[in-house]
Amino acid sequence: MKKSTMNTLIGSALAAASGIFVYKAYQEKNTVRVEEDTDMRNSSKVDERESVSALEDSSEQGLSQLDSAYRDEWQANAFPQTHKEMRELEEDK
């Protein structure tokens, strides 16, 4: 192969490689990065783990960590805990 043909092939390969490099750098620069969602309500693992205070509190036994968090919210907002309490509230209206 002639030297000029070899130089043309090498130059073309280098130009293509640099074009690919510039394109990849441009794509990476314009990519939006989003942090992973860490909200416990979107985690299936939290709904599988046993409540942290299950050993100390008998009302927490059998609840998952997610259920325990909901229970804490319901108690703080005076939400009825049982079906009986819900019926009593409906009868009072």
Protein Blocks (a to p, Z undefined) as FASTA:
>chain_A
ZZklmmmmmmmmmmmmmmmmmmmmmmmmmpccddddfbfklpfklmmpccfklmmpmklg
opafklmmmmmmmmmnopafbfklmmmmmmmZZ
